[in-house]
Amino acid sequence: MPKYLIQANYVGDGIKGLLKDGGSKRRAVVENLFKSMGGSIEAFYYAFGDTDLYVIGDFPDHASVSAVALTVTATGTVKVKTTVLLTPEEIDSASKLKPSFSPPGK
């Protein structure tokens, strides 16, 4: 199952909600959200710095994780950045492919 890194930042009422509900309740909400799209959480961490939350999760496909990101972002309380993660074996497979490419100016 494809694996994704989701980085989230709480904004406005999202910060107020996190302060009110706490981190554990928000994790339970995210677990239910992921499950509703056939996904699961591998890791869930709050952090200091530019990103408030890091989640590594599995989803059946790109459409499922996109639906989650769109739904969460549409609330206006959280900004989400999603990154597709690849295994070393997937990179091995990619390195064996030979795409046709001509660099600019050549």
C-alpha positions in Angstrom: 0.0 0.0 0.0 1.4 3.4 -0.9 2.9 5.4 2.0 2.6 9.1 2.5 4.2 11.8 4.8 1.6 14.4 5.8 2.7 17.6 7.3 0.1 19.8 8.9 -0.1 23.2 10.4 -3.0 24.4 12.6 -4.3 27.9 11.8 -6.9 30.1 13.5 -9.7 28.0 15.0 -7.6 24.9 14.5 -5.1 26.0 17.1 -8.0 26.9 19.5 -9.5 23.4 18.9 -6.1 21.7 19.5 -5.7 23.6 22.8 -9.3 22.7 23.8 -9.3 19.0 22.7 -5.6 18.1 23.3 -3.3 16.0 21.1 -4.6 12.6 21.9 -8.2 13.4 20.9 -6.9 14.9 17.6 -4.9 11.7 16.9 -8.1 9.7 17.4 -9.9 11.9 14.9 -7.1 11.5 12.4 -7.1 7.7 12.9 -10.8 7.6 12.1 -10.3 9.9 9.1 -7.6 7.6 7.7 -9.7 4.5 8.3 -12.7 6.0 6.6 -10.6 6.0 3.4 -9.0 2.6 3.9 -5.8 4.0 5.4 -3.9 3.6 8.6 -1.4 5.6 10.6 2.2 4.4 11.0 3.5 7.4 13.0 2.0 10.5 14.5 4.1 13.3 16.0 3.7 16.9 17.0 6.8 19.0 16.6 8.3 22.4 17.3 9.3 24.6 14.3 7.7 25.3 10.9 5.5 22.2 11.0 3.0 21.4 13.8 2.3 17.8 13.0 3.9 14.9 11.1 1.9 11.8 10.1 3.2 8.8 8.2 0.3 6.8 6.8 -0.7 4.2 4.3 -3.6 4.7 1.8 -4.8 2.4 -0.9 -4.2 5.0 -3.6 -3.4 8.7 -4.4 -7.2 9.5 -4.7 -7.8 8.4 -1.1 -5.1 10.5 0.4 -6.0 13.4 -1.8 -9.6 13.2 -0.6 -8.3 13.4 3.0 -6.1 16.4 2.3 -8.8 18.2 0.5 -11.4 17.5 3.2 -9.1 18.7 6.0 -7.8 21.8 4.1 -11.4 22.8 3.2 -12.1 23.4 6.9 -9.7 26.4 6.9 -8.4 25.2 10.3 -5.4 23.1 9.0 -2.9 23.5 6.1 -1.8 20.2 4.8 1.3 19.2 2.7 1.3 15.6 1.4 4.4 13.8 0.1 4.5 10.4 -1.5 7.1 8.2 0.1 9.0 5.5 -1.9 10.8 2.4 -0.6 14.4 1.6 -1.6 13.0 -1.2 -3.7 10.7 1.2 -5.6 13.8 3.3 -6.4 15.6 0.1 -7.5 12.8 -0.5 -10.0 12.8 3.1 -11.1 16.6 3.1 -11.7 16.1 0.2 -14.2 13.7 2.2 -16.3 15.2 4.0 -19.3 13.1 7.1 -20.2 13.9 9.0 -23.3 15.1 12.5 -22.4 17.1 15.3 -24.0 18.5 17.9 -21.7 17.6 21.6 -22.5 20.1 23.1 -25.0 21.2 19.7 -26.3 
